[in-house]
Amino acid sequence: MMKSFISLFSCALSLFLFSCTTVENNYRSSRDFASHLVANGVPVEYMQPAVPGPLKATEGVILRIAGKDLGVYKFDKNAKVQRERLEKIKDEGAVYFLGAKYVAIVSGSFVLIDAEKNPRKDDIIKAFKTFQ
């Protein structure tokens, strides 16, 4: 009886863990995300590097889409400080840069900043959430 209970519990736990979806894109780059946007029908007008230091990120880029700039920052989940910063941004839904608050969305190791003001925001966010 105990063996069957343990077996049933193990199966249920495995099913639960495998059904939880997580985005694992820690191996990807900001340039990969720009390419993903284009592949999903969101034209990127230009891309330029952004200084990642103020956000404690590994890398960052500024993308211009539909005449508006937005930021994409990559955090390394293998680095404790960056992983903690990423979790804080996810919990707060925002980042602060030079005293200004910006809406931020987290997907895997990436943070999307200031997409809310973009005319293509729905397309951008949809592509962002599917970036793996």
Backbone as a printed PyTorch tensor [residue, N CA C, xyz], in Angstrom:
tensor([[[  0.8300,  -1.1940,   0.0000],
         [  0.0000,   0.0000,   0.0000],
         [  0.8720,   1.2550,   0.0000]],

        [[  1.9120,   1.2450,   0.8310],
         [  2.7900,   2.4060,   0.9260],
         [  3.5520,   2.6200,  -0.3790]],

        [[  3.9690,   1.5190,  -1.0240],
         [  4.6960,   1.6250,  -2.2860],
         [  3.8120,   2.2400,  -3.3670]],

        [[  2.5540,   1.8290,  -3.4120],
         [  1.6600,   2.3740,  -4.4320],
         [  1.3780,   3.8580,  -4.1720]],

        [[  1.2970,   4.2490,  -2.9140],
         [  1.0940,   5.6600,  -2.5710],
         [  2.3060,   6.4840,  -3.0090]],

        [[  3.5050,   5.9830,  -2.7160],
         [  4.7240,   6.6940,  -3.0990],
         [  4.8250,   6.7870,  -4.6220]],

        [[  4.4940,   5.7090,  -5.2940],
         [  4.5290,   5.7010,  -6.7580],
         [  3.5310,   6.7070,  -7.3390]],

        [[  2.3330,   6.7190,  -6.8020],
         [  1.3100,   7.6510,  -7.2600],
         [  1.7360,   9.0910,  -6.9880]],

        [[  2.2830,   9.3460,  -5.8080],
         [  2.7530,  10.6720,  -5.4430],
         [  3.8740,  11.1180,  -6.3750]],

        [[  4.8090,  10.2200,  -6.6740],
         [  5.9230,  10.5430,  -7.5820],
         [  5.4190,  10.9020,  -8.9710]],

        [[  4.4650,  10.1430,  -9.4660],
         [  3.8870,  10.4270, -10.7890],
         [  3.1940,  11.7880, -10.7970]],

        [[  2.4290,  12.0610,  -9.7660],
         [  1.7140,  13.3400,  -9.6830],
         [  2.7040,  14.5070,  -9.6040]],

        [[  3.7550,  14.3560,  -8.8280],
         [  4.7630,  15.4000,  -8.6970],
         [  5.4760,  15.6270, -10.0230]],

        [[  5.8260,  14.5590, -10.7060],
         [  6.4900,  14.6790, -12.0120],
         [  5.5990,  15.3990, -13.0110]],

        [[  4.3310,  15.0130, -13.0530],
         [  3.3880,  15.6560, -13.9570],
         [  3.2770,  17.1440, -13.6650]],

        [[  3.2030,  17.4900, -12.4020],
         [  3.1190,  18.8940, -12.0050],
         [  4.3600,  19.6540, -12.4330]],

        [[  5.5300,  19.1180, -12.1580],
         [  6.7670,  19.8110, -12.4930],
         [  6.9560,  19.9700, -13.9910]],

        [[  6.6200,  18.9700, -14.7580],
         [  6.7870,  19.0540, -16.2050],
         [  5.7170,  19.9040, -16.8660]],

        [[  4.5920,  20.0910, -16.2250],
         [  3.5370,  20.9030, -16.8170],
         [  3.7560,  22.3860, -16.5680]],

        [[  4.5810,  22.7380, -15.6020],
         [  4.8960,  24.1330, -15.3560],
         [  5.8160,  24.6170, -16.4680]],

        [[  5.3920,  25.6550, -17.1680],
         [  6.2160,  26.1370, -18.2670],
         [  7.1250,  27.2590, -17.7880]],

        [[  8.3730,  27.1350, -18.1080],
         [  9.3300,  28.1870, -17.8320],
         [ 10.0670,  28.4960, -19.1180]],

        [[ 10.3980,  29.7270, -19.2770],
         [ 11.1230,  30.1390, -20.4630],
         [ 12.6040,  30.0520, -20.1430]],

        [[ 13.2910,  29.1990, -20.8650],
         [ 14.7310,  29.0430, -20.6770],
         [ 15.4410,  29.6230, -21.8890]],

        [[ 15.8140,  30.8740, -21.8000],
         [ 16.5180,  31.5300, -22.8880],
         [ 17.8210,  32.1620, -22.4130]],

        [[ 18.3720,  31.6360, -21.3420],
         [ 19.5930,  32.1920, -20.7610],
         [ 20.7750,  32.1340, -21.7290]],

        [[ 20.7420,  31.2200, -22.6650],
         [ 21.8290,  31.0590, -23.6320],
         [ 21.6920,  32.0110, -24.8270]],

        [[ 20.5880,  32.7390, -24.9240],
         [ 20.3180,  33.6220, -26.0610],
         [ 20.8660,  35.0210, -25.8080]],

        [[ 20.9170,  35.8340, -26.8590],
         [ 21.4200,  37.2080, -26.7520],
         [ 20.3210,  38.2010, -27.1220]],

        [[ 20.5880,  39.4600, -26.8500],
         [ 19.6420,  40.5160, -27.2190],
         [ 19.4710,  40.5840, -28.7270]],

        [[ 20.5440,  40.3270, -29.4580],
         [ 20.4580,  40.3000, -30.9270],
         [ 19.5310,  39.1700, -31.3860]],

        [[ 19.5760,  38.0480, -30.6790],
         [ 18.6600,  36.9440, -30.9990],
         [ 17.2110,  37.3940, -30.8470]],

        [[ 16.9540,  38.1990, -29.8220],
         [ 15.5910,  38.6810, -29.6160],
         [ 15.1630,  39.5970, -30.7550]],

        [[ 16.0600,  40.4710, -31.2000],
         [ 15.7400,  41.3510, -32.3290],
         [ 15.3900,  40.5150, -33.5670]],

        [[ 16.1530,  39.4670, -33.8150],
         [ 15.8700,  38.5690, -34.9400],
         [ 14.5200,  37.8740, -34.7550]],

        [[ 14.2060,  37.5110, -33.5270],
         [ 12.9310,  36.8630, -33.2150],
         [ 11.7620,  37.8110, -33.5100]],

        [[ 11.9340,  39.0840, -33.1780],
         [ 10.8890,  40.0610, -33.4820],
         [ 10.6210,  40.1120, -34.9840]],

        [[ 11.6850,  40.2290, -35.7660],
         [ 11.5450,  40.3090, -37.2220],
         [ 10.8720,  39.0460, -37.7620]],

        [[ 11.2820,  37.8970, -37.2450],
         [ 10.6870,  36.6220, -37.6830],
         [  9.2000,  36.5440, -37.3410]],

        [[  8.7800,  37.3200, -36.3430],
         [  7.3740,  37.3370, -35.9320],
         [  6.6110,  38.5380, -36.4970]],

        [[  7.1700,  39.1470, -37.5430],
         [  6.4720,  40.2230, -38.2310],
         [  6.5600,  41.5930, -37.5970]],

        [[  7.4950,  41.7920, -36.6870],
         [  7.6770,  43.0910, -36.0430],
         [  8.9840,  43.6870, -36.5600]],

        [[  8.9000,  44.6380, -37.4960],
         [ 10.1300,  45.1930, -38.0670],
         [ 10.9010,  46.0550, -37.0630]],

        [[ 12.1970,  45.8040, -36.9980],
         [ 13.0850,  46.5840, -36.1330],
         [ 13.7760,  47.6150, -37.0230]],

        [[ 13.5510,  48.8950, -36.7310],
         [ 14.1130,  49.9660, -37.5450],
         [ 15.6100,  50.1210, -37.3150]],

        [[ 16.0250,  50.0410, -36.0750],
         [ 17.4540,  50.0220, -35.7730],
         [ 17.6760,  49.4280, -34.3940]],

        [[ 18.9210,  49.0560, -34.1710],
         [ 19.3190,  48.4790, -32.8930],
         [ 20.6630,  49.0780, -32.5260]],

        [[ 20.7910,  49.4910, -31.2740],
         [ 22.0750,  49.9940, -30.8010],
         [ 22.3330,  49.4710, -29.4030]],

        [[ 23.6040,  49.3050, -29.0470],
         [ 23.9230,  48.7970, -27.7120],
         [ 23.4710,  49.7670, -26.6170]],

        [[ 23.0980,  49.2210, -25.4910],
         [ 22.7460,  50.0130, -24.3110],
         [ 23.6640,  49.5760, -23.1770]],

        [[ 24.0220,  50.4970, -22.3310],
         [ 24.8910,  50.1890, -21.1990],
         [ 24.0910,  49.3760, -20.1870]],

        [[ 24.5070,  48.1310, -19.9130],
         [ 23.7300,  47.2740, -19.0130],
         [ 24.0040,  47.5130, -17.5330]],

        [[ 25.0980,  48.1890, -17.2160],
         [ 25.5360,  48.3600, -15.8310],
         [ 24.5120,  48.9270, -14.8670]],

        [[ 23.8230,  50.0130, -15.2080],
         [ 22.8600,  50.5770, -14.2530],
         [ 21.7580,  49.6060, -13.8240]],

        [[ 21.4300,  48.6420, -14.6880],
         [ 20.4070,  47.6600, -14.3310],
         [ 21.0110,  46.3780, -13.7810]],

        [[ 22.3400,  46.3160, -13.7450],
         [ 23.0720,  45.1180, -13.3060],
         [ 22.8080,  43.9370, -14.2310]],

        [[ 22.6750,  44.2190, -15.5170],
         [ 22.4340,  43.1910, -16.5220],
         [ 23.7470,  42.8190, -17.2050]],

        [[ 23.6960,  41.7540, -18.0060],
         [ 24.8580,  41.3210, -18.7660],
         [ 25.0040,  42.1260, -20.0460]],

        [[ 23.9040,  42.3530, -20.7220],
         [ 23.9220,  43.1030, -21.9700],
         [ 22.5910,  43.7950, -22.1680]],

        [[ 22.5950,  44.7740, -23.0500],
         [ 21.3610,  45.4700, -23.3570],
         [ 21.4110,  46.0840, -24.7370]],

        [[ 20.2470,  46.2710, -25.3100],
         [ 20.1190,  46.9500, -26.5930],
         [ 18.8970,  47.8500, -26.5640]],

        [[ 18.9730,  48.9010, -27.3670],
         [ 17.8250,  49.7640, -27.6060],
         [ 17.3290,  49.4230, -29.0040]],

        [[ 16.0620,  49.1260, -29.1210],
         [ 15.4510,  48.8120, -30.4070],
         [ 14.4420,  49.9000, -30.7490]],

        [[ 14.4400,  50.3150, -31.9960],
         [ 13.4090,  51.2470, -32.4540],
         [ 12.4110,  50.4580, -33.2850]],

        [[ 11.1700,  50.5140, -32.8370],
         [ 10.0680,  49.8340, -33.5190],
         [  8.9210,  50.8340, -33.6250]],

        [[  8.4040,  51.0080, -34.8130],
         [  7.2950,  51.9330, -35.0600],
         [  7.6070,  53.3390, -34.5560]],

        [[  8.8550,  53.7520, -34.7210],
         [  9.2500,  55.1040, -34.3490],
         [  9.4880,  55.3370, -32.8660]],

        [[  9.4030,  54.3000, -32.0560],
         [  9.6020,  54.4300, -30.6030],
         [ 10.7060,  53.4930, -30.1420]],

        [[ 11.4930,  53.9700, -29.1830],
         [ 12.5640,  53.1510, -28.6200],
         [ 12.0630,  52.3330, -27.4400]],

        [[ 12.6350,  51.1340, -27.3190],
         [ 12.3950,  50.3110, -26.1380],
         [ 13.6940,  49.5880, -25.7990]],

        [[ 13.8250,  49.1890, -24.5710],
         [ 15.0430,  48.5340, -24.1150],
         [ 14.8310,  47.0480, -23.8910]],

        [[ 15.8670,  46.2810, -24.2240],
         [ 15.8740,  44.8470, -23.9640],
         [ 17.1770,  44.5480, -23.2380]],

        [[ 17.0670,  43.9630, -22.0460],
         [ 18.2420,  43.6600, -21.2370],
         [ 18.2620,  42.1850, -20.8950]],

        [[ 19.4560,  41.6260, -20.9850],
         [ 19.6320,  40.2140, -20.6750],
         [ 20.3610,  40.0710, -19.3420]],

        [[ 19.8460,  39.2000, -18.5120],
         [ 20.4410,  38.8890, -17.2250],
         [ 20.9140,  37.4400, -17.2590]],

        [[ 22.0340,  37.1810, -16.6090],
         [ 22.5680,  35.8140, -16.5450],
         [ 22.0180,  35.1500, -15.2890]],

        [[ 21.1470,  34.1800, -15.4700],
         [ 20.5440,  33.5030, -14.3220],
         [ 21.5390,  32.6600, -13.5360]],

        [[ 22.7230,  32.4210, -14.1020],
         [ 23.7450,  31.6640, -13.3890],
         [ 24.5220,  32.5300, -12.3990]],

        [[ 24.3950,  33.8440, -12.5240],
         [ 25.0570,  34.7840, -11.6120],
         [ 24.0480,  35.2050, -10.5410]],

        [[ 24.3930,  34.9850,  -9.2820],
         [ 23.4660,  35.2210,  -8.1730],
         [ 22.9170,  36.6540,  -8.1540]],

        [[ 23.7830,  37.6440,  -8.2990],
         [ 23.3450,  39.0360,  -8.2290],
         [ 22.3460,  39.3410,  -9.3480]],

        [[ 22.6430,  38.8680, -10.5550],
         [ 21.7430,  39.1300, -11.6730],
         [ 20.4310,  38.3680, -11.5280]],

        [[ 20.4950,  37.1460, -11.0500],
         [ 19.2820,  36.3480, -10.8410],
         [ 18.3730,  37.0370,  -9.8160]],

        [[ 18.9550,  37.5400,  -8.7410],
         [ 18.1730,  38.2350,  -7.7160],
         [ 17.5770,  39.5250,  -8.2570]],

        [[ 18.3480,  40.2520,  -9.0530],
         [ 17.8640,  41.4960,  -9.6530],
         [ 16.6990,  41.2010, -10.6050]],

        [[ 16.8410,  40.1490, -11.3820],
         [ 15.7940,  39.7480, -12.3170],
         [ 14.5010,  39.4150, -11.5700]],

        [[ 14.6190,  38.6950, -10.4720],
         [ 13.4330,  38.3560,  -9.6690],
         [ 12.7810,  39.6150,  -9.0910]],

        [[ 13.5920,  40.5570,  -8.6600],
         [ 13.0590,  41.8130,  -8.1100],
         [ 12.2870,  42.5820,  -9.1830]],

        [[ 12.8600,  42.6550, -10.3800],
         [ 12.1780,  43.3410, -11.4810],
         [ 10.8600,  42.6350, -11.8020]],

        [[ 10.8960,  41.3190, -11.8160],
         [  9.6780,  40.5440, -12.1070],
         [  8.6030,  40.8080, -11.0580]],

        [[  8.9900,  40.8370,  -9.7940],
         [  8.0370,  41.0760,  -8.7090],
         [  7.4450,  42.4860,  -8.7660]],

        [[  8.2930,  43.4810,  -9.0630],
         [  7.8520,  44.8730,  -9.0610],
         [  7.1870,  45.2850, -10.3700]],

        [[  7.5350,  44.6090, -11.4700],
         [  6.9870,  44.9800, -12.7690],
         [  7.5160,  46.2910, -13.2970]],

        [[  8.6640,  46.7030, -12.7530],
         [  9.2440,  47.9790, -13.1730],
         [ 10.7270,  48.0260, -12.8390]],

        [[ 11.4210,  48.9410, -13.5170],
         [ 12.8050,  49.2510, -13.1830],
         [ 12.9010,  50.7570, -12.9870]],

        [[ 13.8840,  51.1430, -12.2340],
         [ 14.1340,  52.5620, -11.9990],
         [ 15.4860,  52.9060, -12.5900]],

        [[ 15.5010,  53.9240, -13.4330],
         [ 16.7230,  54.3430, -14.0860],
         [ 16.8030,  55.8570, -13.9890]],

        [[ 17.8500,  56.3570, -13.3340],
         [ 18.0350,  57.7910, -13.1110],
         [ 16.8020,  58.4330, -12.4820]],

        [[ 16.2130,  57.7290, -11.5430],
         [ 15.0700,  58.2450, -10.8020],
         [ 13.7320,  58.1120, -11.5020]],

        [[ 13.7230,  57.6290, -12.7260],
         [ 12.4610,  57.4570, -13.4510],
         [ 12.0400,  55.9940, -13.4160]],

        [[ 10.7400,  55.7780, -13.3300],
         [ 10.1920,  54.4210, -13.2870],
         [  9.7390,  54.0140, -14.6880]],

        [[ 10.1430,  52.8040, -15.1040],
         [  9.7640,  52.2660, -16.4050],
         [  9.0910,  50.9150, -16.2140]],

        [[  7.9890,  50.6980, -16.9170],
         [  7.3060,  49.4110, -16.8830],
         [  8.2320,  48.3660, -17.4880]],

        [[  8.3580,  47.2290, -16.8140],
         [  9.2440,  46.1610, -17.2730],
         [  8.5130,  44.8300, -17.2560]],

        [[  8.7660,  44.0370, -18.2880],
         [  8.1900,  42.7000, -18.3990],
         [  9.3460,  41.7160, -18.4520]],

        [[  9.2360,  40.6290, -17.7060],
         [ 10.2960,  39.6220, -17.6520],
         [  9.8310,  38.3560, -18.3590]],

        [[ 10.7200,  37.8030, -19.1640],
         [ 10.4850,  36.5080, -19.7980],
         [ 11.8170,  35.7720, -19.8300]],

        [[ 11.9130,  34.7420, -18.9960],
         [ 13.1780,  34.0100, -18.9000],
         [ 14.2690,  34.8970, -18.3410]],

        [[ 15.3450,  35.0720, -19.0970],
         [ 16.4900,  35.8850, -18.6610],
         [ 16.4280,  37.3130, -19.1890]],

        [[ 15.3410,  37.6720, -19.8480],
         [ 15.2540,  38.9690, -20.5140],
         [ 14.2230,  39.8850, -19.8760]],

        [[ 14.5170,  41.1860, -19.9570],
         [ 13.6170,  42.2190, -19.4640],
         [ 13.3320,  43.1640, -20.6180]],

        [[ 12.0750,  43.4350, -20.8410],
         [ 11.6210,  44.3550, -21.8760],
         [ 11.1390,  45.6170, -21.1810]],

        [[ 11.7060,  46.7530, -21.5780],
         [ 11.4000,  48.0110, -20.9090],
         [ 10.7790,  49.0040, -21.8850]],

        [[  9.7170,  49.6200, -21.4490],
         [  9.0680,  50.7210, -22.1590],
         [  8.3240,  50.2970, -23.4130]],

        [[  7.8760,  49.0690, -23.4820],
         [  7.0910,  48.6290, -24.6380],
         [  5.6510,  49.1500, -24.5660]],

        [[  5.2100,  49.5590, -23.3890],
         [  3.8290,  50.0050, -23.1970],
         [  3.4720,  51.2170, -24.0510]],

        [[  4.4580,  52.0300, -24.3990],
         [  4.2090,  53.2500, -25.1660],
         [  4.3040,  53.0260, -26.6690]],

        [[  4.6080,  51.8090, -27.0740],
         [  4.8270,  51.5310, -28.4880],
         [  3.5210,  51.1770, -29.1820]],

        [[  3.2830,  51.7230, -30.3950],
         [  2.0570,  51.3810, -31.1270],
         [  1.9290,  49.8890, -31.4470]],

        [[  3.0470,  49.1750, -31.4980],
         [  3.0320,  47.7310, -31.7880],
         [  3.1850,  46.9050, -30.5220]],

        [[  2.8200,  47.4660, -29.3810],
         [  3.0870,  46.8190, -28.0930],
         [  2.5240,  45.4020, -28.0060]],

        [[  1.3330,  45.1580, -28.5210],
         [  0.7520,  43.8170, -28.4370],
         [  1.6020,  42.7950, -29.1910]],

        [[  2.0540,  43.1710, -30.3890],
         [  2.9050,  42.2750, -31.1830],
         [  4.2590,  42.0630, -30.5190]],

        [[  4.8040,  43.1280, -29.9630],
         [  6.1120,  43.0460, -29.3010],
         [  6.0320,  42.1360, -28.0870]],

        [[  5.0320,  42.3410, -27.2530],
         [  4.8910,  41.5470, -26.0240],
         [  4.6110,  40.0750, -26.3590]],

        [[  3.7900,  39.8380, -27.3730],
         [  3.5080,  38.4620, -27.7850],
         [  4.7960,  37.7740, -28.2210]],

        [[  5.6000,  38.4530, -29.0430],
         [  6.8840,  37.8730, -29.4930],
         [  7.8290,  37.7000, -28.3130]],

        [[  7.8370,  38.6430, -27.4020],
         [  8.7070,  38.5830, -26.2290],
         [  8.3960,  37.3610, -25.3690]],

        [[  7.1460,  37.0960, -25.1720],
         [  6.7490,  35.9760, -24.3240],
         [  7.0030,  34.6260, -24.9690]],

        [[  7.1670,  34.5930, -26.2830],
         [  7.4580,  33.3270, -26.9630],
         [  8.9350,  33.1590, -27.2910]],

        [[  9.7500,  34.0990, -26.8700],
         [ 11.1920,  34.0350, -27.1670],
         [ 11.8760,  33.0270, -26.2600]],

        [[ 12.3080,  31.9150, -26.8660],
         [ 12.9840,  30.8610, -26.0990],
         [ 14.2950,  30.4920, -26.7250]]])
